[in-house]
Amino acid sequence: MATTETTAMMTGLVCFPDGSMDLTDVPVPRVGENRFAPRDVLCEVQYCGICGSDIHKWIADDKAGVKNPPNPVVAGHEIVSVVREVGKAVTRVKPGDRVVHEIVTFYCGECPACLEGRFNICNTIPPMEGRAHYMTGGGFAKYVMWPEQQLRKLPDSIGSREAVLIEPTAGSIHSIITRMGVKAGESVAILGPGARGLLLLQVCLAIGAGPIIITGLTRDVPFRLKTARQLGADRVVNVEEEGIRDVVNEMTNGVGVDVVLENSGSVEPIEESLDIVRKGGKVLWAGGGIRGGIVAPIDTYKIIVKELDVKGEISQIPYDWSTALHLVGSGKVKLDTLVTHEFSLPNWKDGFDLAARSPECLRVALKP
């Protein structure tokens, strides 16, 4: 991309320190003039997905606990792009390559977590400050600058639009394999049927876990729970019509499931998870993290006497991205039906509103 002495500008969807979001003119990033140089890569964004964390930054009545950037910054992290220009030390990618963007870009490399390869929880950096879309700029604009080492080439078998879900697929792998160590044959309850819940379902199926139960509300029955059944869930449960505790007791002869993956961000599923997991089982609490977590009453007696392993999760590590590209590229995890809507960047408010309100929307892709 040619550069001139005059700073080139583009329109970006910017998140401000006060939590507001709006379209505004921002400079086009320049190779060699950013903190990633000389391994900097200028990418032209094809699509960027609207994540739940983006929605919570935008909805006026749902901002409690949401972290806002220290400076105005282009938002968006579920990025699919084409490489346009590379820095002088870049060797892994070249102009024309289609890529997806790992979101953990800043870490010290020397703390106990980093030495274990857990760059996502670097001990020296607050969680969000390790993410480029929070600090230097994300994908809700025509161009974005990214460090070479956090770019992954897309195989031809994966379409650009569906690839906005590679990032949450990597997050689902982080939850299921990296954090929970779910095994083939283990029974799983997934609490929450959004796009992430349906990705958790597919990853569990891909590694041979089962039977798998997934829960939702009445509003989820016509589309989300129907989709879960079509994707291979053994049992779908509308918790406003059936008690999940009763369903699990019936299916497991009163023993409980091996693994619970809480993905709802609500209080009651936190309580339910401790009841429906078997003694010696595993529980993941993941919903609500983007809003600063959930304050829920916890009966520690259940954790103690059942000897439960209870874990949290955030973002991904490199292994999760490699595995996501393998599972999606080989067809074991299907993304195309989960990207339900597409909007142009000028119509971002319509896309955000749909993503926030509609039970028939799983993921919206914005196209700059």
Contacts in CASP RR format, 6 or more apart in sequence:
PFRMAT RR
TARGET T0000
AUTHOR 0000-0000-0000
METHOD contacts of the structure
MODEL  1
MATTETTAMMTGLVCFPDGSMDLTDVPVPRVGENRFAPRDVLCEVQYCGI
CGSDIHKWIADDKAGVKNPPNPVVAGHEIVSVVREVGKAVTRVKPGDRVV
HEIVTFYCGECPACLEGRFNICNTIPPMEGRAHYMTGGGFAKYVMWPEQQ
LRKLPDSIGSREAVLIEPTAGSIHSIITRMGVKAGESVAILGPGARGLLL
LQVCLAIGAGPIIITGLTRDVPFRLKTARQLGADRVVNVEEEGIRDVVNE
MTNGVGVDVVLENSGSVEPIEESLDIVRKGGKVLWAGGGIRGGIVAPIDT
YKIIVKELDVKGEISQIPYDWSTALHLVGSGKVKLDTLVTHEFSLPNWKD
GFDLAARSPECLRVALKP
1 28 0 8 1.000
1 42 0 8 1.000
1 84 0 8 1.000
1 85 0 8 1.000
1 143 0 8 1.000
3 30 0 8 1.000
7 27 0 8 1.000
7 28 0 8 1.000
8 27 0 8 1.000
8 28 0 8 1.000
9 25 0 8 1.000
9 26 0 8 1.000
9 27 0 8 1.000
9 28 0 8 1.000
10 25 0 8 1.000
10 26 0 8 1.000
10 27 0 8 1.000
10 28 0 8 1.000
10 141 0 8 1.000
10 142 0 8 1.000
10 143 0 8 1.000
11 23 0 8 1.000
11 24 0 8 1.000
11 25 0 8 1.000
11 26 0 8 1.000
11 141 0 8 1.000
11 142 0 8 1.000
11 345 0 8 1.000
11 346 0 8 1.000
11 368 0 8 1.000
12 23 0 8 1.000
12 24 0 8 1.000
12 25 0 8 1.000
12 26 0 8 1.000
12 74 0 8 1.000
12 140 0 8 1.000
12 141 0 8 1.000
12 142 0 8 1.000
12 345 0 8 1.000
12 368 0 8 1.000
13 21 0 8 1.000
13 22 0 8 1.000
13 23 0 8 1.000
13 74 0 8 1.000
13 75 0 8 1.000
13 76 0 8 1.000
13 140 0 8 1.000
13 141 0 8 1.000
13 345 0 8 1.000
13 348 0 8 1.000
13 366 0 8 1.000
14 21 0 8 1.000
14 22 0 8 1.000
14 23 0 8 1.000
14 24 0 8 1.000
14 26 0 8 1.000
14 72 0 8 1.000
14 73 0 8 1.000
14 74 0 8 1.000
14 75 0 8 1.000
15 21 0 8 1.000
15 57 0 8 1.000
15 68 0 8 1.000
15 69 0 8 1.000
15 72 0 8 1.000
15 73 0 8 1.000
15 74 0 8 1.000
15 75 0 8 1.000
16 22 0 8 1.000
16 68 0 8 1.000
16 69 0 8 1.000
16 72 0 8 1.000
17 68 0 8 1.000
17 69 0 8 1.000
17 70 0 8 1.000
17 71 0 8 1.000
17 72 0 8 1.000
18 68 0 8 1.000
19 57 0 8 1.000
19 63 0 8 1.000
19 66 0 8 1.000
19 68 0 8 1.000
21 57 0 8 1.000
21 58 0 8 1.000
21 75 0 8 1.000
23 345 0 8 1.000
23 346 0 8 1.000
23 348 0 8 1.000
24 72 0 8 1.000
26 74 0 8 1.000
26 141 0 8 1.000
28 142 0 8 1.000
28 143 0 8 1.000
29 42 0 8 1.000
29 143 0 8 1.000
29 144 0 8 1.000
29 145 0 8 1.000
30 42 0 8 1.000
31 37 0 8 1.000
31 40 0 8 1.000
31 41 0 8 1.000
31 42 0 8 1.000
31 85 0 8 1.000
31 86 0 8 1.000
31 87 0 8 1.000
31 145 0 8 1.000
32 38 0 8 1.000
32 40 0 8 1.000
32 87 0 8 1.000
32 88 0 8 1.000
34 40 0 8 1.000
34 136 0 8 1.000
34 145 0 8 1.000
35 136 0 8 1.000
36 105 0 8 1.000
36 136 0 8 1.000
36 145 0 8 1.000
36 146 0 8 1.000
36 147 0 8 1.000
36 148 0 8 1.000
37 87 0 8 1.000
38 87 0 8 1.000
38 88 0 8 1.000
38 89 0 8 1.000
38 90 0 8 1.000
39 87 0 8 1.000
39 89 0 8 1.000
39 90 0 8 1.000
39 147 0 8 1.000
39 148 0 8 1.000
39 149 0 8 1.000
40 86 0 8 1.000
40 87 0 8 1.000
40 90 0 8 1.000
40 145 0 8 1.000
40 146 0 8 1.000
40 147 0 8 1.000
40 148 0 8 1.000
41 83 0 8 1.000
41 85 0 8 1.000
41 86 0 8 1.000
41 87 0 8 1.000
41 90 0 8 1.000
41 93 0 8 1.000
41 99 0 8 1.000
41 145 0 8 1.000
41 146 0 8 1.000
41 147 0 8 1.000
41 148 0 8 1.000
41 151 0 8 1.000
42 83 0 8 1.000
42 84 0 8 1.000
42 85 0 8 1.000
42 86 0 8 1.000
42 143 0 8 1.000
42 144 0 8 1.000
42 145 0 8 1.000
43 79 0 8 1.000
43 81 0 8 1.000
43 82 0 8 1.000
43 83 0 8 1.000
43 84 0 8 1.000
43 99 0 8 1.000
43 101 0 8 1.000
43 143 0 8 1.000
43 144 0 8 1.000
43 145 0 8 1.000
43 146 0 8 1.000
43 151 0 8 1.000
44 81 0 8 1.000
44 82 0 8 1.000
44 84 0 8 1.000
44 142 0 8 1.000
44 143 0 8 1.000
45 79 0 8 1.000
45 80 0 8 1.000
45 81 0 8 1.000
45 139 0 8 1.000
45 140 0 8 1.000
45 141 0 8 1.000
45 142 0 8 1.000
45 143 0 8 1.000
45 144 0 8 1.000
45 368 0 8 1.000
46 80 0 8 1.000
46 81 0 8 1.000
46 82 0 8 1.000
46 98 0 8 1.000
46 160 0 8 1.000
46 161 0 8 1.000
46 367 0 8 1.000
47 79 0 8 1.000
47 80 0 8 1.000
47 160 0 8 1.000
47 161 0 8 1.000
47 163 0 8 1.000
47 164 0 8 1.000
47 342 0 8 1.000
47 365 0 8 1.000
47 366 0 8 1.000
47 367 0 8 1.000
48 76 0 8 1.000
48 77 0 8 1.000
48 78 0 8 1.000
48 79 0 8 1.000
48 80 0 8 1.000
48 138 0 8 1.000
48 139 0 8 1.000
48 140 0 8 1.000
48 164 0 8 1.000
48 365 0 8 1.000
48 366 0 8 1.000
48 368 0 8 1.000
49 76 0 8 1.000
49 78 0 8 1.000
49 79 0 8 1.000
49 164 0 8 1.000
49 165 0 8 1.000
49 363 0 8 1.000
49 364 0 8 1.000
49 365 0 8 1.000
49 366 0 8 1.000
50 76 0 8 1.000
50 78 0 8 1.000
50 351 0 8 1.000
50 352 0 8 1.000
50 355 0 8 1.000
50 363 0 8 1.000
50 364 0 8 1.000
50 365 0 8 1.000
50 366 0 8 1.000
51 76 0 8 1.000
51 77 0 8 1.000
51 78 0 8 1.000
51 167 0 8 1.000
51 168 0 8 1.000
52 290 0 8 1.000
52 355 0 8 1.000
53 66 0 8 1.000
53 77 0 8 1.000
53 290 0 8 1.000
54 75 0 8 1.000
54 76 0 8 1.000
54 352 0 8 1.000
55 62 0 8 1.000
55 352 0 8 1.000
55 355 0 8 1.000
55 356 0 8 1.000
56 62 0 8 1.000
56 63 0 8 1.000
56 66 0 8 1.000
56 290 0 8 1.000
56 291 0 8 1.000
57 63 0 8 1.000
57 66 0 8 1.000
57 68 0 8 1.000
57 75 0 8 1.000
58 352 0 8 1.000
58 356 0 8 1.000
59 356 0 8 1.000
62 291 0 8 1.000
64 291 0 8 1.000
64 292 0 8 1.000
65 291 0 8 1.000
65 292 0 8 1.000
65 293 0 8 1.000
66 290 0 8 1.000
66 291 0 8 1.000
66 292 0 8 1.000
67 128 0 8 1.000
67 134 0 8 1.000
67 292 0 8 1.000
69 128 0 8 1.000
69 134 0 8 1.000
69 135 0 8 1.000
70 135 0 8 1.000
73 133 0 8 1.000
73 134 0 8 1.000
73 135 0 8 1.000
73 136 0 8 1.000
73 137 0 8 1.000
73 138 0 8 1.000
74 133 0 8 1.000
74 137 0 8 1.000
74 138 0 8 1.000
74 139 0 8 1.000
74 140 0 8 1.000
74 141 0 8 1.000
74 144 0 8 1.000
75 133 0 8 1.000
75 137 0 8 1.000
75 138 0 8 1.000
75 139 0 8 1.000
75 140 0 8 1.000
76 133 0 8 1.000
76 138 0 8 1.000
76 139 0 8 1.000
76 140 0 8 1.000
77 101 0 8 1.000
77 103 0 8 1.000
77 131 0 8 1.000
77 132 0 8 1.000
77 133 0 8 1.000
77 138 0 8 1.000
77 139 0 8 1.000
77 167 0 8 1.000
78 164 0 8 1.000
78 165 0 8 1.000
78 166 0 8 1.000
78 167 0 8 1.000
78 168 0 8 1.000
78 363 0 8 1.000
79 100 0 8 1.000
79 101 0 8 1.000
79 133 0 8 1.000
79 138 0 8 1.000
79 139 0 8 1.000
79 144 0 8 1.000
79 146 0 8 1.000
79 164 0 8 1.000
79 167 0 8 1.000
80 98 0 8 1.000
80 99 0 8 1.000
80 100 0 8 1.000
80 154 0 8 1.000
80 160 0 8 1.000
80 161 0 8 1.000
80 163 0 8 1.000
80 164 0 8 1.000
80 166 0 8 1.000
81 98 0 8 1.000
81 99 0 8 1.000
81 100 0 8 1.000
81 101 0 8 1.000
81 139 0 8 1.000
81 144 0 8 1.000
82 96 0 8 1.000
82 97 0 8 1.000
82 98 0 8 1.000
82 99 0 8 1.000
83 93 0 8 1.000
83 94 0 8 1.000
83 95 0 8 1.000
83 96 0 8 1.000
83 97 0 8 1.000
83 98 0 8 1.000
83 99 0 8 1.000
83 151 0 8 1.000
84 95 0 8 1.000
84 96 0 8 1.000
84 143 0 8 1.000
85 95 0 8 1.000
86 93 0 8 1.000
86 94 0 8 1.000
86 95 0 8 1.000
86 148 0 8 1.000
87 148 0 8 1.000
89 148 0 8 1.000
90 148 0 8 1.000
91 148 0 8 1.000
92 148 0 8 1.000
92 149 0 8 1.000
92 151 0 8 1.000
93 99 0 8 1.000
93 148 0 8 1.000
93 151 0 8 1.000
93 153 0 8 1.000
97 153 0 8 1.000
98 153 0 8 1.000
98 154 0 8 1.000
98 160 0 8 1.000
98 163 0 8 1.000
99 151 0 8 1.000
99 152 0 8 1.000
99 153 0 8 1.000
99 154 0 8 1.000
100 151 0 8 1.000
100 152 0 8 1.000
100 154 0 8 1.000
100 163 0 8 1.000
100 166 0 8 1.000
100 167 0 8 1.000
100 321 0 8 1.000
100 325 0 8 1.000
101 132 0 8 1.000
101 144 0 8 1.000
101 146 0 8 1.000
101 150 0 8 1.000
101 151 0 8 1.000
101 152 0 8 1.000
101 167 0 8 1.000
102 150 0 8 1.000
102 151 0 8 1.000
102 152 0 8 1.000
102 170 0 8 1.000
102 316 0 8 1.000
102 318 0 8 1.000
102 321 0 8 1.000
103 131 0 8 1.000
103 132 0 8 1.000
103 133 0 8 1.000
103 150 0 8 1.000
103 167 0 8 1.000
103 315 0 8 1.000
103 316 0 8 1.000
104 119 0 8 1.000
104 120 0 8 1.000
104 130 0 8 1.000
104 131 0 8 1.000
104 150 0 8 1.000
104 315 0 8 1.000
104 316 0 8 1.000
104 317 0 8 1.000
105 130 0 8 1.000
105 131 0 8 1.000
105 132 0 8 1.000
105 135 0 8 1.000
105 136 0 8 1.000
105 146 0 8 1.000
105 147 0 8 1.000
105 150 0 8 1.000
106 122 0 8 1.000
106 125 0 8 1.000
106 129 0 8 1.000
106 130 0 8 1.000
106 131 0 8 1.000
106 132 0 8 1.000
106 135 0 8 1.000
107 114 0 8 1.000
107 119 0 8 1.000
107 122 0 8 1.000
107 124 0 8 1.000
107 125 0 8 1.000
107 130 0 8 1.000
108 114 0 8 1.000
108 122 0 8 1.000
108 123 0 8 1.000
108 124 0 8 1.000
108 125 0 8 1.000
109 115 0 8 1.000
109 119 0 8 1.000
109 122 0 8 1.000
111 122 0 8 1.000
111 123 0 8 1.000
111 124 0 8 1.000
112 123 0 8 1.000
113 119 0 8 1.000
113 121 0 8 1.000
113 122 0 8 1.000
113 123 0 8 1.000
114 122 0 8 1.000
114 123 0 8 1.000
117 317 0 8 1.000
118 317 0 8 1.000
119 317 0 8 1.000
119 318 0 8 1.000
120 174 0 8 1.000
120 314 0 8 1.000
120 315 0 8 1.000
120 316 0 8 1.000
120 317 0 8 1.000
121 127 0 8 1.000
121 314 0 8 1.000
122 130 0 8 1.000
127 314 0 8 1.000
127 315 0 8 1.000
128 134 0 8 1.000
129 135 0 8 1.000
131 315 0 8 1.000
132 138 0 8 1.000
132 146 0 8 1.000
132 147 0 8 1.000
132 150 0 8 1.000
133 139 0 8 1.000
136 145 0 8 1.000
137 144 0 8 1.000
137 145 0 8 1.000
138 144 0 8 1.000
139 368 0 8 1.000
140 345 0 8 1.000
140 348 0 8 1.000
140 366 0 8 1.000
140 368 0 8 1.000
141 345 0 8 1.000
141 368 0 8 1.000
142 368 0 8 1.000
152 166 0 8 1.000
152 321 0 8 1.000
152 322 0 8 1.000
152 325 0 8 1.000
154 160 0 8 1.000
154 163 0 8 1.000
154 166 0 8 1.000
154 325 0 8 1.000
155 325 0 8 1.000
155 329 0 8 1.000
157 329 0 8 1.000
157 330 0 8 1.000
157 331 0 8 1.000
158 166 0 8 1.000
158 325 0 8 1.000
158 328 0 8 1.000
158 329 0 8 1.000
158 335 0 8 1.000
159 336 0 8 1.000
161 336 0 8 1.000
161 339 0 8 1.000
161 342 0 8 1.000
161 365 0 8 1.000
162 328 0 8 1.000
162 335 0 8 1.000
162 336 0 8 1.000
162 338 0 8 1.000
162 339 0 8 1.000
163 328 0 8 1.000
163 335 0 8 1.000
164 339 0 8 1.000
164 363 0 8 1.000
164 365 0 8 1.000
165 195 0 8 1.000
165 199 0 8 1.000
165 335 0 8 1.000
165 338 0 8 1.000
165 339 0 8 1.000
165 363 0 8 1.000
166 321 0 8 1.000
166 324 0 8 1.000
166 325 0 8 1.000
166 328 0 8 1.000
166 335 0 8 1.000
167 316 0 8 1.000
168 195 0 8 1.000
168 196 0 8 1.000
168 199 0 8 1.000
169 199 0 8 1.000
169 203 0 8 1.000
169 324 0 8 1.000
169 327 0 8 1.000
169 328 0 8 1.000
169 333 0 8 1.000
169 335 0 8 1.000
170 316 0 8 1.000
170 320 0 8 1.000
170 321 0 8 1.000
170 323 0 8 1.000
170 324 0 8 1.000
171 313 0 8 1.000
171 315 0 8 1.000
171 316 0 8 1.000
171 320 0 8 1.000
171 324 0 8 1.000
172 196 0 8 1.000
172 197 0 8 1.000
172 199 0 8 1.000
172 200 0 8 1.000
172 202 0 8 1.000
172 203 0 8 1.000
172 324 0 8 1.000
173 203 0 8 1.000
173 316 0 8 1.000
173 319 0 8 1.000
173 320 0 8 1.000
173 323 0 8 1.000
173 324 0 8 1.000
173 327 0 8 1.000
174 313 0 8 1.000
174 315 0 8 1.000
174 316 0 8 1.000
174 317 0 8 1.000
174 320 0 8 1.000
175 200 0 8 1.000
175 261 0 8 1.000
175 284 0 8 1.000
175 286 0 8 1.000
175 313 0 8 1.000
176 182 0 8 1.000
176 200 0 8 1.000
176 203 0 8 1.000
176 204 0 8 1.000
176 207 0 8 1.000
176 209 0 8 1.000
176 261 0 8 1.000
177 203 0 8 1.000
177 207 0 8 1.000
177 320 0 8 1.000
177 323 0 8 1.000
178 317 0 8 1.000
178 319 0 8 1.000
178 320 0 8 1.000
179 284 0 8 1.000
179 311 0 8 1.000
179 312 0 8 1.000
179 313 0 8 1.000
180 259 0 8 1.000
180 261 0 8 1.000
180 282 0 8 1.000
180 284 0 8 1.000
180 311 0 8 1.000
181 282 0 8 1.000
182 188 0 8 1.000
182 204 0 8 1.000
182 207 0 8 1.000
182 209 0 8 1.000
182 259 0 8 1.000
182 282 0 8 1.000
183 207 0 8 1.000
183 209 0 8 1.000
184 207 0 8 1.000
184 208 0 8 1.000
184 209 0 8 1.000
185 208 0 8 1.000
185 209 0 8 1.000
185 210 0 8 1.000
186 209 0 8 1.000
186 210 0 8 1.000
186 258 0 8 1.000
186 259 0 8 1.000
187 209 0 8 1.000
187 210 0 8 1.000
187 211 0 8 1.000
187 212 0 8 1.000
187 213 0 8 1.000
187 251 0 8 1.000
187 252 0 8 1.000
187 256 0 8 1.000
187 257 0 8 1.000
187 258 0 8 1.000
187 259 0 8 1.000
188 204 0 8 1.000
188 209 0 8 1.000
188 210 0 8 1.000
188 211 0 8 1.000
188 212 0 8 1.000
188 213 0 8 1.000
188 257 0 8 1.000
188 258 0 8 1.000
188 259 0 8 1.000
188 260 0 8 1.000
188 261 0 8 1.000
189 212 0 8 1.000
189 213 0 8 1.000
189 214 0 8 1.000
189 215 0 8 1.000
189 244 0 8 1.000
189 248 0 8 1.000
189 257 0 8 1.000
189 259 0 8 1.000
189 260 0 8 1.000
189 261 0 8 1.000
189 273 0 8 1.000
189 276 0 8 1.000
189 277 0 8 1.000
190 197 0 8 1.000
190 200 0 8 1.000
190 201 0 8 1.000
190 204 0 8 1.000
190 212 0 8 1.000
190 213 0 8 1.000
190 214 0 8 1.000
190 215 0 8 1.000
190 261 0 8 1.000
190 263 0 8 1.000
191 214 0 8 1.000
191 215 0 8 1.000
191 216 0 8 1.000
191 244 0 8 1.000
191 260 0 8 1.000
191 261 0 8 1.000
191 262 0 8 1.000
191 263 0 8 1.000
191 264 0 8 1.000
191 269 0 8 1.000
191 272 0 8 1.000
191 273 0 8 1.000
192 214 0 8 1.000
192 215 0 8 1.000
192 216 0 8 1.000
192 263 0 8 1.000
192 264 0 8 1.000
192 269 0 8 1.000
193 214 0 8 1.000
193 215 0 8 1.000
193 216 0 8 1.000
193 220 0 8 1.000
193 224 0 8 1.000
193 225 0 8 1.000
193 227 0 8 1.000
193 228 0 8 1.000
193 236 0 8 1.000
194 220 0 8 1.000
194 224 0 8 1.000
194 263 0 8 1.000
194 362 0 8 1.000
195 338 0 8 1.000
195 362 0 8 1.000
195 363 0 8 1.000
196 263 0 8 1.000
197 214 0 8 1.000
197 261 0 8 1.000
197 263 0 8 1.000
198 214 0 8 1.000
198 224 0 8 1.000
198 227 0 8 1.000
198 228 0 8 1.000
198 231 0 8 1.000
198 338 0 8 1.000
198 362 0 8 1.000
199 333 0 8 1.000
199 338 0 8 1.000
200 261 0 8 1.000
200 263 0 8 1.000
201 212 0 8 1.000
201 214 0 8 1.000
201 228 0 8 1.000
201 231 0 8 1.000
201 232 0 8 1.000
201 233 0 8 1.000
202 231 0 8 1.000
202 327 0 8 1.000
202 332 0 8 1.000
202 333 0 8 1.000
202 334 0 8 1.000
203 327 0 8 1.000
203 333 0 8 1.000
204 210 0 8 1.000
204 212 0 8 1.000
205 212 0 8 1.000
205 231 0 8 1.000
205 232 0 8 1.000
205 332 0 8 1.000
206 327 0 8 1.000
206 332 0 8 1.000
206 333 0 8 1.000
209 259 0 8 1.000
210 234 0 8 1.000
211 234 0 8 1.000
211 235 0 8 1.000
211 251 0 8 1.000
212 232 0 8 1.000
212 233 0 8 1.000
212 234 0 8 1.000
212 235 0 8 1.000
213 233 0 8 1.000
213 234 0 8 1.000
213 235 0 8 1.000
213 236 0 8 1.000
213 237 0 8 1.000
213 244 0 8 1.000
213 247 0 8 1.000
213 248 0 8 1.000
213 251 0 8 1.000
213 257 0 8 1.000
214 225 0 8 1.000
214 228 0 8 1.000
214 233 0 8 1.000
214 235 0 8 1.000
214 236 0 8 1.000
214 237 0 8 1.000
215 236 0 8 1.000
215 237 0 8 1.000
215 238 0 8 1.000
215 239 0 8 1.000
215 244 0 8 1.000
215 264 0 8 1.000
215 269 0 8 1.000
216 224 0 8 1.000
216 225 0 8 1.000
216 236 0 8 1.000
216 237 0 8 1.000
216 238 0 8 1.000
216 239 0 8 1.000
217 238 0 8 1.000
217 239 0 8 1.000
217 240 0 8 1.000
218 238 0 8 1.000
218 240 0 8 1.000
218 241 0 8 1.000
219 359 0 8 1.000
220 238 0 8 1.000
220 359 0 8 1.000
221 238 0 8 1.000
222 359 0 8 1.000
222 360 0 8 1.000
223 359 0 8 1.000
223 360 0 8 1.000
224 359 0 8 1.000
224 362 0 8 1.000
225 236 0 8 1.000
225 238 0 8 1.000
226 236 0 8 1.000
227 337 0 8 1.000
227 338 0 8 1.000
227 362 0 8 1.000
228 236 0 8 1.000
229 236 0 8 1.000
231 334 0 8 1.000
235 247 0 8 1.000
235 251 0 8 1.000
237 243 0 8 1.000
237 244 0 8 1.000
237 247 0 8 1.000
244 272 0 8 1.000
244 276 0 8 1.000
245 272 0 8 1.000
245 275 0 8 1.000
245 276 0 8 1.000
248 254 0 8 1.000
248 256 0 8 1.000
248 257 0 8 1.000
248 276 0 8 1.000
249 256 0 8 1.000
252 278 0 8 1.000
255 278 0 8 1.000
256 276 0 8 1.000
256 277 0 8 1.000
256 278 0 8 1.000
257 276 0 8 1.000
257 277 0 8 1.000
257 278 0 8 1.000
258 277 0 8 1.000
258 278 0 8 1.000
258 281 0 8 1.000
258 282 0 8 1.000
259 277 0 8 1.000
259 281 0 8 1.000
259 282 0 8 1.000
259 283 0 8 1.000
259 284 0 8 1.000
260 273 0 8 1.000
260 276 0 8 1.000
260 277 0 8 1.000
260 282 0 8 1.000
260 283 0 8 1.000
260 284 0 8 1.000
261 284 0 8 1.000
261 286 0 8 1.000
262 269 0 8 1.000
262 270 0 8 1.000
262 273 0 8 1.000
262 283 0 8 1.000
262 284 0 8 1.000
262 285 0 8 1.000
262 286 0 8 1.000
262 287 0 8 1.000
263 286 0 8 1.000
263 287 0 8 1.000
264 287 0 8 1.000
265 287 0 8 1.000
265 288 0 8 1.000
265 289 0 8 1.000
265 291 0 8 1.000
265 293 0 8 1.000
265 294 0 8 1.000
266 294 0 8 1.000
267 294 0 8 1.000
267 295 0 8 1.000
267 296 0 8 1.000
267 297 0 8 1.000
270 285 0 8 1.000
270 294 0 8 1.000
270 296 0 8 1.000
270 298 0 8 1.000
271 296 0 8 1.000
271 297 0 8 1.000
271 298 0 8 1.000
271 299 0 8 1.000
273 283 0 8 1.000
273 285 0 8 1.000
274 283 0 8 1.000
274 298 0 8 1.000
274 299 0 8 1.000
274 302 0 8 1.000
274 303 0 8 1.000
274 306 0 8 1.000
274 308 0 8 1.000
275 302 0 8 1.000
277 283 0 8 1.000
277 306 0 8 1.000
277 308 0 8 1.000
278 306 0 8 1.000
279 305 0 8 1.000
279 306 0 8 1.000
279 307 0 8 1.000
279 308 0 8 1.000
280 306 0 8 1.000
280 307 0 8 1.000
280 308 0 8 1.000
280 309 0 8 1.000
281 306 0 8 1.000
281 307 0 8 1.000
281 308 0 8 1.000
281 309 0 8 1.000
282 308 0 8 1.000
282 309 0 8 1.000
282 310 0 8 1.000
282 311 0 8 1.000
283 308 0 8 1.000
283 309 0 8 1.000
283 310 0 8 1.000
283 311 0 8 1.000
284 310 0 8 1.000
284 311 0 8 1.000
284 312 0 8 1.000
284 313 0 8 1.000
285 294 0 8 1.000
285 310 0 8 1.000
285 311 0 8 1.000
285 312 0 8 1.000
286 312 0 8 1.000
286 313 0 8 1.000
287 293 0 8 1.000
287 294 0 8 1.000
288 294 0 8 1.000
289 314 0 8 1.000
302 308 0 8 1.000
303 310 0 8 1.000
324 333 0 8 1.000
327 333 0 8 1.000
328 334 0 8 1.000
328 335 0 8 1.000
338 362 0 8 1.000
338 363 0 8 1.000
339 362 0 8 1.000
339 363 0 8 1.000
339 364 0 8 1.000
339 365 0 8 1.000
340 360 0 8 1.000
340 361 0 8 1.000
340 362 0 8 1.000
340 363 0 8 1.000
340 364 0 8 1.000
341 351 0 8 1.000
341 354 0 8 1.000
341 355 0 8 1.000
341 361 0 8 1.000
341 363 0 8 1.000
341 364 0 8 1.000
341 365 0 8 1.000
342 364 0 8 1.000
342 365 0 8 1.000
342 366 0 8 1.000
342 367 0 8 1.000
343 350 0 8 1.000
343 351 0 8 1.000
343 354 0 8 1.000
343 364 0 8 1.000
343 365 0 8 1.000
343 366 0 8 1.000
343 367 0 8 1.000
344 366 0 8 1.000
344 367 0 8 1.000
344 368 0 8 1.000
345 366 0 8 1.000
345 367 0 8 1.000
345 368 0 8 1.000
348 366 0 8 1.000
351 364 0 8 1.000
351 366 0 8 1.000
352 364 0 8 1.000
354 361 0 8 1.000
354 364 0 8 1.000
355 361 0 8 1.000
355 363 0 8 1.000
355 364 0 8 1.000
END
